[in-house]
């Protein structure tokens, strides 16, 4: 059975934020990627709604949420999510973010740690140096005209509160790619358990994903669990043969990693009782 989905709007930091609620269970806030919306997140939302009460949010200027006269930055978006949670009477929740949404989730955990129980961050980086060189070389060449020629630009007016707002929206997202991002100390100080997910051909490098996992306390000898030492609270999952845009389409694999993490289940070694 598919979970019933109900759409809502909330007044958040001067914008009308659209969100959908589906499923039952512990609350889980879902954050989409750049230029995306709830529908383009695909089957992962109904998949998560089988076991969670999912609050899928459309961020500033995305989907049906209005844009405002303010830059789109990760701290701004994180503060919006915190304000949304207050408006929705969500004291604390698990968070799943993909791409830009993963960066927002990471900033939410950094800036508002009391609101995040566990964070699942798919295709994430904590430093601009963590992006693939081919991507960082492309950023200075991005223009509104280039982005406006992408297929998703044609779909923007279908949901947007301002159907003519795409050029300004694109300008803000291009500026977002150039924003400083050096959050190593903040990530290392996190107490929130994080599941880092990446494709093996993602926009973030494999080395960066491993470095982030180590900052979160992971990467030690797994057999120590068999000797009575608890495993780290954070986890790392790499999806094989998966590019950046294919990460969100690997629904069965994603659920196989996400559900045990959120439930606190770990595989047992053969020495464990």
GIPE-V373634 format. One record per pair of residues at least 24 apart in sequence whose C-alpha atoms are under 7 Angstrom apart, sorted by the first residue. I is the first residue (numbers start at 1). GAP is how many residues later the second one is. D is the distance in whole Angstrom. If there is no record, write none. Layout:
i->I gap->GAP d->D
i->I gap->GAP d->D
This chain:
i->2 gap->44 d->7
i->3 gap->43 d->7
i->3 gap->46 d->6
i->3 gap->47 d->7
i->10 gap->77 d->7
i->12 gap->68 d->6
i->12 gap->71 d->6
i->12 gap->72 d->6
i->13 gap->67 d->7
i->15 gap->51 d->6
i->15 gap->52 d->7
i->15 gap->53 d->6
i->16 gap->49 d->6
i->16 gap->50 d->6
i->17 gap->41 d->7
i->17 gap->48 d->5
i->17 gap->49 d->7
i->18 gap->39 d->6
i->18 gap->40 d->6
i->18 gap->46 d->6
i->18 gap->47 d->5
i->19 gap->36 d->7
i->19 gap->37 d->5
i->19 gap->38 d->4
i->19 gap->39 d->6
i->20 gap->35 d->6
i->20 gap->36 d->5
i->20 gap->37 d->7
i->21 gap->32 d->7
i->21 gap->33 d->6
i->21 gap->34 d->5
i->21 gap->35 d->6
i->22 gap->27 d->6
i->22 gap->31 d->6
i->22 gap->32 d->5
i->22 gap->33 d->7
i->23 gap->26 d->4
i->23 gap->27 d->6
i->23 gap->28 d->7
i->23 gap->29 d->6
i->23 gap->30 d->5
i->23 gap->31 d->6
i->24 gap->25 d->7
i->24 gap->27 d->6
i->24 gap->28 d->5
i->24 gap->29 d->4
i->25 gap->26 d->6
i->25 gap->27 d->4
i->25 gap->28 d->5
i->26 gap->26 d->5
i->26 gap->27 d->6
i->27 gap->25 d->6
i->27 gap->26 d->5
i->27 gap->27 d->6
i->27 gap->66 d->5
i->27 gap->67 d->6
i->28 gap->24 d->6
i->28 gap->25 d->6
i->28 gap->26 d->5
i->28 gap->27 d->6
i->28 gap->65 d->6
i->28 gap->66 d->5
i->28 gap->67 d->5
i->29 gap->25 d->6
i->29 gap->26 d->5
i->29 gap->27 d->6
i->29 gap->64 d->7
i->29 gap->65 d->6
i->29 gap->66 d->5
i->29 gap->67 d->6
i->30 gap->24 d->7
i->30 gap->25 d->6
i->30 gap->26 d->5
i->30 gap->27 d->6
i->30 gap->65 d->6
i->30 gap->66 d->5
i->30 gap->67 d->6
i->31 gap->25 d->6
i->31 gap->26 d->6
i->31 gap->65 d->6
i->31 gap->66 d->5
i->31 gap->67 d->6
i->31 gap->70 d->5
i->32 gap->65 d->6
i->32 gap->66 d->6
i->32 gap->68 d->7
i->32 gap->69 d->5
i->33 gap->65 d->5
i->33 gap->66 d->5
i->33 gap->67 d->5
i->33 gap->68 d->5
i->34 gap->66 d->5
i->35 gap->27 d->7
i->36 gap->26 d->7
i->37 gap->25 d->6
i->37 gap->26 d->5
i->41 gap->207 d->7
i->43 gap->208 d->7
i->44 gap->207 d->6
i->61 gap->108 d->7
i->63 gap->96 d->5
i->63 gap->97 d->5
i->64 gap->95 d->5
i->64 gap->96 d->5
i->64 gap->97 d->6
i->65 gap->96 d->7
i->66 gap->95 d->6
i->71 gap->101 d->6
i->72 gap->100 d->6
i->72 gap->101 d->7
i->72 gap->104 d->6
i->73 gap->103 d->6
i->74 gap->29 d->7
i->74 gap->30 d->5
i->74 gap->33 d->7
i->75 gap->32 d->6
i->77 gap->27 d->6
i->78 gap->26 d->5
i->78 gap->27 d->7
i->78 gap->29 d->6
i->78 gap->30 d->5
i->79 gap->29 d->7
i->91 gap->24 d->6
i->92 gap->24 d->6
i->92 gap->25 d->6
i->93 gap->24 d->5
i->94 gap->24 d->5
i->94 gap->25 d->6
i->95 gap->24 d->5
i->95 gap->25 d->6
i->96 gap->24 d->5
i->96 gap->25 d->6
i->97 gap->24 d->5
i->97 gap->25 d->6
i->98 gap->24 d->5
i->98 gap->25 d->6
i->99 gap->24 d->5
i->99 gap->25 d->6
i->109 gap->83 d->7
i->110 gap->76 d->6
i->110 gap->80 d->7
i->117 gap->75 d->7
i->118 gap->74 d->6
i->118 gap->75 d->5
i->118 gap->76 d->6
i->118 gap->144 d->7
i->119 gap->74 d->6
i->119 gap->75 d->5
i->119 gap->76 d->6
i->120 gap->74 d->6
i->120 gap->75 d->5
i->120 gap->76 d->6
i->121 gap->74 d->6
i->121 gap->75 d->5
i->121 gap->76 d->6
i->122 gap->74 d->6
i->122 gap->75 d->4
i->122 gap->76 d->6
i->123 gap->74 d->6
i->123 gap->75 d->5
i->123 gap->79 d->7
i->123 gap->81 d->7
i->123 gap->121 d->7
i->124 gap->80 d->7
i->125 gap->79 d->6
i->126 gap->55 d->7
i->126 gap->56 d->6
i->126 gap->57 d->5
i->126 gap->58 d->6
i->127 gap->54 d->5
i->127 gap->55 d->4
i->127 gap->56 d->6
i->128 gap->53 d->6
i->128 gap->54 d->7
i->130 gap->74 d->6
i->130 gap->75 d->6
i->130 gap->78 d->5
i->131 gap->72 d->6
i->131 gap->73 d->4
i->131 gap->74 d->6
i->132 gap->71 d->6
i->132 gap->72 d->6
i->132 gap->73 d->6
i->135 gap->68 d->7
i->139 gap->38 d->7
i->142 gap->32 d->7
i->144 gap->26 d->6
i->144 gap->27 d->6
i->187 gap->28 d->7
i->187 gap->29 d->7
i->188 gap->27 d->5
i->188 gap->28 d->6
i->193 gap->40 d->5
i->193 gap->41 d->5
i->194 gap->40 d->5
i->194 gap->41 d->6
i->195 gap->39 d->6
i->195 gap->40 d->5
i->195 gap->41 d->6
i->196 gap->39 d->6
i->196 gap->40 d->5
i->196 gap->41 d->6
i->197 gap->39 d->6
i->197 gap->40 d->5
i->197 gap->41 d->6
i->198 gap->39 d->7
i->198 gap->40 d->5
i->198 gap->41 d->6
i->199 gap->39 d->5
i->199 gap->40 d->5
i->199 gap->41 d->6
i->199 gap->43 d->5
i->199 gap->44 d->6
i->199 gap->45 d->6
i->199 gap->48 d->6
i->200 gap->38 d->6
i->200 gap->39 d->6
i->200 gap->40 d->6
i->200 gap->41 d->6
i->200 gap->42 d->6
i->200 gap->43 d->7
i->201 gap->40 d->7
i->201 gap->41 d->6
i->201 gap->42 d->5
i->201 gap->43 d->7
i->202 gap->40 d->7
i->202 gap->41 d->5
i->202 gap->42 d->4
i->203 gap->41 d->6
i->226 gap->43 d->7
i->226 gap->45 d->6
i->226 gap->46 d->6
